[in-house]
Amino acid sequence: MKTLQVDLGARSYPIYIGAGLHRDAEVFARHITARQVLVLTNDIVAPLYLESTLTGLGGKRIETVVLPDGESYKTIDSAMQVWDRLLRSKFSRNACLIALGGGVIGDLGGFTAACYQRGIPFIQMPTTLLAQVDSSVGGKTGVNHPLGKNMIGAFYQPLAVLADTETLTTLADRELSSGLAEVIKYGLIRDPEFFCWIEANVERLLHRDAEALAFAIERSCINKAEVVSADEHESGVRATLNLGHTFGHAIETAAGYGTYLHGEAVAIGICMATDLSIRLGWLSREDGVRIEELLRRARLPVRLTSALSPHRILDLMAVDKKNVDGRLRLILLRAIGEATLPMEIAAESVRATLEQCLPPLKGGRSH
Amino acid sequence: MKTLQVDLGARSYPIYIGAGLHRDAEVFARHITARQVLVLTNDIVAPLYLESTLTGLGGKRIETVVLPDGESYKTIDSAMQVWDRLLRSKFSRNACLIALGGGVIGDLGGFTAACYQRGIPFIQMPTTLLAQVDSSVGGKTGVNHPLGKNMIGAFYQPLAVLADTETLTTLADRELSSGLAEVIKYGLIRDPEFFCWIEANVERLLHRDAEALAFAIERSCINKAEVVSADEHESGVRATLNLGHTFGHAIETAAGYGTYLHGEAVAIGICMATDLSIRLGWLSREDGVRIEELLRRARLPVRLTSALSPHRILDLMAVDKKNVDGRLRLILLRAIGEATLPMEIAAESVRATLEQCLPPLKGGRSH
């Protein structure tokens, strides 16, 4: 087991990475002092890992909430279901919530913990590669709104992150690739050596080589922890973690939550950010080719497969959290390993990229 | 205009107290740098103060949300209405929300600001005595749940509090008395000299003597700011501000939100806490008489007027935020001016107080 640390003063916490953590009673006991524990999970993860998790929690008063799987359940209605259960069970402000699942469960679990009685302790137990390398670390929690992804939420840090690499053995191939989009992102924004390592090892990762996966998770979490420790509430450098995400979130919302996995939408968004960076003369075409090539090798989409209107995408991008006074700001690339801070970008340039990267709408005109 | 300060490091902010603040363009300009401003208010306050507030905000891009008045609208559904409007208006993370109204608008406005894009700036403009002396200061925000008051929420501090004493001239008598319950509370928990001052000046307050009201608001806010600065997240002394509130919240929930005004339920709750403190031998009967007498003189109820089951009240008290592992904890009194920290209290003692202070259920047994 490896242990990393997210340094946030009084809100610091460890990230544990290792095989078998989801049933590690010793690690649970180290962090959960409350008697009341609610485990939030979904109907894909529950049959695989819930029972052994509960065994590790022997002696606690346990409630479980099992939601259907998928991004379309990351809603205020799902949060209300969790709050209802906590209140019906008379859970106190010292009760602990465990989020056992992927990014949807982690974001939703964190948000319900943040807002129940103005904040109860919670633990992230990410079971997907994407959640282990990205969403479980750093305290961004929230739910989606029909008009924008992650628009309702809170910064709220967990007590600990338990990334059990064993759970990746049961992950669907598409979910594994989705996680690789965020792994590649760290190389792109701040770790060029890691980008080269991924280029050399992407097949090992796709074949779930345990050693390669453990290294990729650890290196990703080191990058994430450094950025979050430097800028918890995203007033500066943390925004670079959102490379490709402004496009990606708009694509997810426009296509309907669940059509693209988060990492798939981010991969397409990274290609759009790459196209725009080249268009503005900041990134070389050669680097652009390398980026797209690595995403393809990770079995990720690099173009939208369905027709979406550029007008609709631009409209959804107008509520991105990085914008100021309604003016669009994007993270772009100056090189592999070097991202810009959010830049105000003219809508015409973004539109040119969208028209380049979106398949034409059937019947001609895009709006 | 008086200015007090809530000291919370990077989250410190001023409380302004004075006449005419709700249309003070200079004070607005000092705190609102964003172009996008949403004003949340209700249909009682809007006809009186919205137009002049908007005049003071000239040059901004303004959206207004006017909710029906009342505690029964302090819900997740109302929060969703505000988030919808913010998103439809494409408001950014630097947009400012102004909560113009009483405790319901302030708590709801603070919560929607806390969770929109994980937190946007907001300003409290309390227009009731209760909100000016208590709920607008200290960053407790939230909405009610059918099973418990303020159960969904966040600690989230405003940029500034603008308490315009002019708005008290239009306040209903019952609302004025409701605010006095919280004013008296400060005397009871930590300021015996202020308690004596209220005993000597309660009629002036009821007659809305401007000087007396300004003094009561200032002294209350000084007390609140000191307690909040010492313990922002209520790990200790801040809980004493909840004297009478565990009973009060249960009464509000059991009777249906809006049956009793918040301060009325708190007044009855303070009498229950007083009865229990005497019952446990911690407070003299003479002090108990003084407390009840002052609440009566402030035209507040000291007993429930409708029949509620002690069993239901106890059941609702079991989800109070001060409880630990589901065990009931209450704030009690050792003297006028001295509250205890939350104490674990046997249910039998609480039941004895409830049976003393509740009118009998029609038809006999209360179980």
Interface residues (C-beta under 8 A of the other chain):
Chain A: A34 R35 Q36 I76 M80 W83 D84 L87 R88 K90 F91 S92 R93 N94 A95 A114 C115 Y116 Q117 R118 G119 K140 G142 H145 L147 G148 N150 M151 I152 G153 A154 F155 H233 A318 V319 K321 K322 N323 V324 D325 G326 R327
Chain B: A34 R35 Q36 I76 M80 W83 D84 L87 R88 K90 F91 S92 R93 N94 A95 A114 C115 Y116 Q117 R118 G119 K140 G142 H145 L147 G148 N150 M151 I152 G153 A154 F155 H233 A318 V319 K321 K322 N323 V324 D325 G326 R327
